[in-house]
Amino acid sequence: MPDSKKNLYLLGRPFSPLYSATMKLRSSLYKRNFFRRYKMAVPVISIGNLTMGGTGKTPIVSYLANFLKDQGYKPAIISRGYGGVTGNKVNVVSDGKEIFLDAEQAGDEPRLMAETLAGIPIITGIVRALPCQYAIQALGCDILLLDDGFQHLAVDRDINLVLFSADYLAGNSRVFPGGDLREPVSALLRSDAFLMTGTSPRNRDRAQRFAALLQNRFPHKPVFFSSYTADAAKEATTDQTYPLTILPKPLYGFCGIARPAAFQHTLSEQDISLTGFTGLRDHQPYTSRIIRQIQKEALNTGAQGLITTAKDMVKLKNFDFSLPLFSLQMQTHIDNELKSFILERLHPLK
């Protein structure tokens, strides 16, 4: 954890009990129907976190949407659309056939899912009950996936899946603003299952120990595992995909995601030689000044090309680059046990 973040958490620690109590009260008021909860006419699966920062929700949401489509469902993905400037109550990023909003309008993650998920509508809105209802009534969807939905208690869900990064686990285990947790650990009582994301030989033992702690604390909630592999990169101007082994060498890396160091580590694991790396804040809006600075650094260090994430790439298409630009293409792998768990939960709801 960077020293600046540690210092902020140290300053915020006295306020953690107050924030924790507020989140507990909020959850209790929803449970007692003091705040309205919307029950949808179709099954709802929520994919979310307890922790701040990235746990790999977007790849998991995308994977599960494709999986459910293959099982004969007609899924839609419902997102808040963080970072998008379009402020309508219902924003149709894609109806599954055509993409209507760019990354600036929709947000980077919804736009990325719209580009990569054929036949699956992507809809955003702050009050997520409204895009949920639109997906059912206007598009005929028969199952909904709430992206980052664990804390969005206004929409009832049939499966509550909580993700933990195998690298970062529960962070410092303190509640914001003194730590990485969005809510106290007791909030996990609302969950139905846990998924450890990004497991690899490097972190598997630690992830399994954390999974054992979860099962000891929440014995009736299963823990599943997922992993990622990277075996190709897509070139920005042609959309052509290349094996990593034939990319220009060396490259300069950059990204604007929750944990830039994780992407840098992934590049290292793929033996991609870097002359340097720039980490930006999550959902960073790109400007000409930022692009010029990145290219200047890359050229000064002798890089023969640039590499970033697929999430960043959707925001870079209108910029000119003097060096070839690639996005790393990640593949998601999920335990078959999780897929069976989901289908078993959905079967009585048909």
C-alpha positions as CSV (number, residue, x, y, z in Angstrom):
1,M,0.0,0.0,0.0
2,P,1.4,3.4,-0.9
3,D,2.5,5.6,2.0
4,S,0.0,8.3,1.0
5,K,-2.8,5.9,1.3
6,K,-1.5,4.6,4.6
7,N,-1.4,8.1,6.0
8,L,-4.9,8.9,4.8
9,Y,-6.2,5.7,6.4
10,L,-4.4,6.6,9.6
11,L,-6.1,10.0,9.7
12,G,-9.4,8.4,8.9
13,R,-9.2,5.6,11.5
14,P,-11.1,7.6,14.3
15,F,-14.1,8.0,12.0
16,S,-14.3,4.3,11.0
17,P,-16.6,3.3,13.8
18,L,-19.1,6.1,12.8
19,Y,-19.1,5.1,9.2
20,S,-19.4,1.4,10.1
21,A,-22.4,2.2,12.3
22,T,-24.0,4.2,9.6
23,M,-23.6,1.4,7.1
24,K,-25.0,-1.1,9.6
25,L,-28.0,1.1,10.2
26,R,-28.6,1.5,6.5
27,S,-28.6,-2.2,5.9
28,S,-30.9,-2.7,8.9
29,L,-33.4,-0.1,7.5
30,Y,-33.5,-1.8,4.1
31,K,-34.0,-5.2,5.8
32,R,-36.9,-3.9,7.8
33,N,-38.4,-2.3,4.6
34,F,-38.0,1.2,6.0
35,F,-36.4,2.0,2.6
36,R,-38.1,0.7,-0.4
37,R,-36.8,-2.5,-2.0
38,Y,-37.7,-3.4,-5.6
39,K,-38.4,-7.1,-6.4
40,M,-37.9,-7.8,-10.1
41,A,-40.1,-10.1,-12.1
42,V,-37.0,-12.1,-13.2
43,P,-34.0,-13.5,-11.2
44,V,-31.3,-11.0,-10.2
45,I,-27.6,-11.9,-9.6
46,S,-25.5,-9.3,-7.8
47,I,-21.7,-9.3,-8.3
48,G,-19.9,-7.0,-5.8
49,N,-17.2,-6.4,-3.2
50,L,-16.8,-5.7,0.4
51,T,-13.5,-3.9,-0.3
52,M,-12.7,-0.6,-2.0
53,G,-10.8,-0.9,-5.3
54,G,-10.6,-3.5,-8.0
55,T,-11.5,-7.2,-7.5
56,G,-12.0,-8.0,-11.1
57,K,-15.8,-7.6,-11.2
58,T,-16.1,-6.6,-14.9
59,P,-14.4,-9.8,-16.2
60,I,-16.6,-12.0,-13.9
61,V,-19.8,-10.2,-14.8
62,S,-18.9,-10.6,-18.5
63,Y,-18.1,-14.3,-18.0
64,L,-21.3,-15.0,-16.2
65,A,-23.4,-13.1,-18.7
66,N,-22.0,-15.2,-21.5
67,F,-22.4,-18.4,-19.5
68,L,-26.1,-17.7,-18.7
69,K,-26.7,-16.8,-22.4
70,D,-25.2,-20.2,-23.4
71,Q,-27.6,-21.8,-20.9
72,G,-30.6,-20.3,-22.8
73,Y,-31.2,-17.2,-20.7
74,K,-31.5,-13.7,-22.1
75,P,-29.3,-11.7,-19.6
76,A,-28.8,-8.0,-19.3
77,I,-26.1,-6.3,-17.3
78,I,-27.1,-3.4,-15.1
79,S,-24.5,-0.9,-14.0
80,R,-24.3,2.4,-12.2
81,G,-22.1,3.7,-15.1
82,Y,-19.5,5.2,-12.9
83,G,-17.5,7.9,-14.8
84,G,-20.1,8.3,-17.5
85,V,-21.5,11.7,-18.1
86,T,-24.9,10.7,-19.4
87,G,-27.3,11.3,-16.6
88,N,-30.6,9.9,-17.8
89,K,-32.6,7.6,-15.6
90,V,-32.1,4.8,-18.1
91,N,-29.0,4.8,-20.3
92,V,-28.9,2.1,-23.0
93,V,-25.2,1.6,-23.7
94,S,-26.1,-1.4,-25.9
95,D,-29.3,-3.3,-26.6
96,G,-27.2,-6.4,-27.5
97,K,-27.2,-5.6,-31.2
98,E,-26.0,-2.0,-31.4
99,I,-23.8,0.2,-29.2
100,F,-25.3,3.7,-28.6
101,L,-23.0,5.4,-26.1
102,D,-19.2,5.9,-26.1
103,A,-16.9,5.5,-23.1
104,E,-17.2,9.1,-22.1
105,Q,-21.0,8.9,-22.1
106,A,-21.4,5.4,-20.6
107,G,-18.3,5.0,-18.5
108,D,-15.3,2.8,-19.4
109,E,-16.5,-0.5,-17.9
110,P,-20.0,-0.5,-19.5
111,R,-18.5,0.5,-22.9
112,L,-16.0,-2.3,-22.6
113,M,-18.7,-4.8,-21.9
114,A,-20.8,-3.5,-24.8
115,E,-17.9,-4.0,-27.2
116,T,-17.1,-7.5,-26.0
117,L,-20.5,-9.1,-25.2
118,A,-22.5,-9.8,-28.3
119,G,-26.3,-10.2,-27.8
120,I,-26.2,-9.0,-24.2
121,P,-27.7,-5.5,-23.3
122,I,-25.8,-3.2,-21.1
123,I,-27.8,-0.5,-19.3
124,T,-26.8,2.1,-16.7
125,G,-28.6,4.3,-14.2
126,I,-28.0,5.6,-10.7
127,V,-31.4,4.3,-9.5
128,R,-30.8,0.8,-10.8
129,A,-34.4,-0.4,-10.4
130,L,-35.2,1.7,-13.5
131,P,-32.8,0.1,-15.9
132,C,-33.7,-3.3,-14.4
133,Q,-37.3,-2.7,-15.3
134,Y,-36.4,-1.4,-18.7
135,A,-34.4,-4.5,-19.5
136,I,-37.3,-6.7,-18.6
137,Q,-40.2,-4.7,-20.1
138,A,-38.5,-3.2,-23.2
139,L,-35.9,-5.8,-24.1
140,G,-37.5,-9.0,-22.9
141,C,-34.5,-10.0,-20.7
142,D,-35.2,-12.9,-18.3
143,I,-32.2,-12.5,-15.9
144,L,-30.3,-9.5,-14.6
145,L,-26.7,-9.1,-13.5
146,L,-26.0,-6.2,-11.1
147,D,-22.5,-5.0,-11.7
148,D,-21.0,-3.8,-8.4
149,G,-24.3,-4.5,-6.6
150,F,-23.5,-5.6,-3.1
151,Q,-24.1,-2.2,-1.5
152,H,-27.0,-1.3,-3.8
153,L,-29.7,-2.7,-1.5
154,A,-32.7,-1.1,-3.2
155,V,-32.9,-4.0,-5.7
156,D,-33.7,-7.4,-4.3
157,R,-31.4,-10.2,-5.6
158,D,-31.6,-14.0,-5.7
159,I,-27.9,-14.6,-5.7
160,N,-25.5,-12.3,-3.8
161,L,-21.9,-13.1,-5.0
162,V,-19.1,-11.2,-3.2
163,L,-15.6,-11.0,-4.7
164,F,-12.2,-10.8,-3.1
165,S,-9.0,-10.3,-4.9
166,A,-6.5,-13.2,-4.2
167,D,-3.8,-10.6,-4.1
168,Y,-5.4,-8.0,-1.8
169,L,-7.9,-10.1,0.2
170,A,-9.5,-7.7,2.8
171,G,-6.8,-5.1,2.6
172,N,-6.1,-3.8,6.1
173,S,-9.4,-5.2,7.3
174,R,-10.6,-1.8,8.6
175,V,-13.7,0.1,7.5
176,F,-13.5,3.2,5.5
177,P,-12.2,5.9,6.0
178,G,-9.6,4.1,8.1
179,G,-9.2,1.2,5.7
180,D,-10.3,-0.7,2.6
181,L,-13.7,-2.1,3.6
182,R,-16.9,-0.4,2.3
183,E,-18.9,-2.0,5.2
184,P,-18.1,-4.0,8.3
185,V,-17.4,-7.7,7.9
186,S,-20.8,-8.5,9.3
187,A,-22.3,-7.3,6.0
188,L,-21.1,-10.6,4.5
189,L,-24.1,-12.2,6.2
190,R,-26.1,-10.9,3.2
191,S,-24.0,-12.8,0.8
192,D,-24.7,-16.2,-0.7
193,A,-21.2,-17.2,-1.8
194,F,-17.7,-15.8,-2.2
195,L,-15.4,-15.8,-5.2
196,M,-11.6,-15.4,-4.9
197,T,-10.5,-13.7,-8.2
198,G,-7.1,-13.7,-9.8
199,T,-5.8,-16.8,-8.2
200,S,-2.4,-18.1,-9.4
201,P,0.4,-20.3,-8.3
202,R,2.0,-17.2,-6.7
203,N,-1.0,-16.4,-4.4
204,R,-3.0,-19.6,-4.2
205,D,-1.8,-20.7,-0.7
206,R,-2.7,-17.3,0.7
207,A,-6.0,-17.2,-1.1
208,Q,-6.9,-20.7,0.2
209,R,-6.0,-19.7,3.8
210,F,-8.3,-16.6,3.4
211,A,-11.0,-18.8,2.0
212,A,-10.7,-21.1,5.0
213,L,-11.2,-18.0,7.3
214,L,-14.3,-17.1,5.4
215,Q,-15.8,-20.6,5.6
216,N,-15.0,-20.7,9.3
217,R,-16.8,-17.4,9.9
218,F,-19.6,-18.1,7.4
219,P,-19.9,-21.9,7.3
220,H,-22.9,-22.1,5.0
221,K,-21.5,-19.9,2.3
222,P,-19.3,-21.6,-0.3
223,V,-16.1,-20.1,-1.5
224,F,-15.1,-20.5,-5.2
225,F,-12.0,-19.6,-7.2
226,S,-11.3,-17.9,-10.5
227,S,-8.2,-17.0,-12.5
228,Y,-7.0,-15.0,-15.5
229,T,-4.6,-15.7,-18.3
230,A,-3.2,-13.3,-20.8
231,D,-2.1,-14.7,-24.2
232,A,-2.7,-12.0,-26.7
233,A,-2.8,-8.2,-27.3
234,K,-5.0,-6.1,-29.6
235,E,-3.6,-3.3,-31.7
236,A,-5.5,-0.1,-31.4
237,T,-5.8,1.1,-35.0
238,T,-6.5,-2.3,-36.7
239,D,-8.2,-4.2,-33.8
240,Q,-6.0,-7.1,-34.9
241,T,-4.9,-9.5,-32.2
242,Y,-1.3,-10.7,-31.9
243,P,0.4,-13.3,-29.7
244,L,2.4,-11.7,-26.9
245,T,5.6,-13.3,-28.3
246,I,5.6,-11.1,-31.4
247,L,4.9,-7.7,-29.9
248,P,7.5,-5.0,-30.3
249,K,10.2,-4.9,-27.6
250,P,10.5,-3.2,-25.3
251,L,7.1,-1.6,-24.4
252,Y,6.0,1.2,-22.1
253,G,3.0,0.4,-19.9
254,F,0.2,2.6,-18.5
255,C,-3.3,2.3,-17.1
256,G,-6.0,4.0,-15.1
257,I,-7.5,1.2,-13.0
258,A,-8.0,0.7,-9.2
259,R,-4.7,-1.2,-8.8
260,P,-2.2,-0.2,-11.5
261,A,0.5,-2.2,-9.8
262,A,-1.5,-5.4,-10.4
263,F,-1.5,-4.7,-14.2
264,Q,2.3,-3.9,-14.1
265,H,2.8,-7.2,-12.2
266,T,0.7,-9.1,-14.9
267,L,2.9,-7.7,-17.6
268,S,5.9,-8.8,-15.7
269,E,4.5,-12.3,-15.3
270,Q,4.0,-12.4,-19.1
271,D,7.7,-11.6,-19.7
272,I,6.8,-8.3,-21.4
273,S,9.8,-6.1,-21.1
274,L,9.0,-2.5,-20.0
275,T,11.1,0.6,-20.2
276,G,8.7,2.3,-17.7
277,F,5.2,2.5,-16.4
278,T,2.6,5.2,-15.6
279,G,-0.2,4.4,-13.1
280,L,-3.2,6.7,-13.2
281,R,-6.2,6.8,-10.9
282,D,-9.2,4.5,-11.5
283,H,-11.5,5.6,-14.4
284,Q,-9.0,8.3,-15.3
285,P,-10.4,10.5,-18.1
286,Y,-7.7,10.8,-20.7
287,T,-6.7,14.2,-22.1
288,S,-4.3,15.3,-24.9
289,R,-1.9,16.5,-22.2
290,I,-1.8,13.1,-20.4
291,I,-1.3,11.3,-23.8
292,R,1.6,13.6,-24.7
293,Q,3.2,13.0,-21.4
294,I,2.9,9.2,-21.7
295,Q,4.3,9.2,-25.2
296,K,7.2,11.5,-24.2
297,E,8.2,9.2,-21.4
298,A,7.9,6.2,-23.7
299,L,10.1,7.7,-26.4
300,N,12.6,9.0,-23.9
301,T,13.1,5.5,-22.5
302,G,13.4,3.8,-25.9
303,A,10.1,2.0,-26.0
304,Q,9.0,0.6,-29.3
305,G,5.3,0.6,-28.4
306,L,2.7,1.2,-25.6
307,I,0.6,-1.3,-23.8
308,T,-2.5,-0.8,-21.6
309,T,-5.6,-2.5,-20.4
310,A,-8.7,-3.3,-22.4
311,K,-10.7,-1.0,-20.0
312,D,-8.3,1.9,-20.8
313,M,-8.4,1.2,-24.5
314,V,-12.1,2.1,-24.9
315,K,-11.2,5.7,-23.9
316,L,-8.2,6.1,-26.2
317,K,-9.7,5.6,-29.7
318,N,-9.9,9.3,-30.5
319,F,-6.3,10.0,-29.7
320,D,-3.3,9.9,-32.1
321,F,-0.3,7.9,-31.0
322,S,3.1,8.0,-32.6
323,L,3.9,4.6,-31.2
324,P,1.9,1.4,-31.7
325,L,-0.6,0.9,-28.9
326,F,-1.8,-2.5,-27.7
327,S,-4.2,-3.6,-25.0
328,L,-3.6,-6.8,-23.1
329,Q,-6.4,-9.4,-23.7
330,M,-7.3,-11.3,-20.5
331,Q,-9.2,-14.6,-20.4
332,T,-11.3,-15.5,-17.3
333,H,-11.5,-19.0,-15.9
334,I,-14.1,-19.9,-13.2
335,D,-14.6,-23.1,-11.1
336,N,-17.2,-25.4,-12.6
337,E,-18.6,-25.6,-9.0
338,L,-19.6,-21.9,-9.1
339,K,-21.5,-22.4,-12.4
340,S,-23.3,-25.4,-10.9
341,F,-24.1,-23.4,-7.8
342,I,-25.7,-20.6,-9.8
343,L,-27.8,-23.0,-12.0
344,E,-29.0,-24.9,-8.9
345,R,-30.1,-21.6,-7.3
346,L,-31.8,-20.5,-10.5
347,H,-33.6,-23.7,-11.2
348,P,-36.5,-23.2,-8.7
349,L,-37.0,-19.7,-10.0
350,K,-37.8,-20.8,-13.6
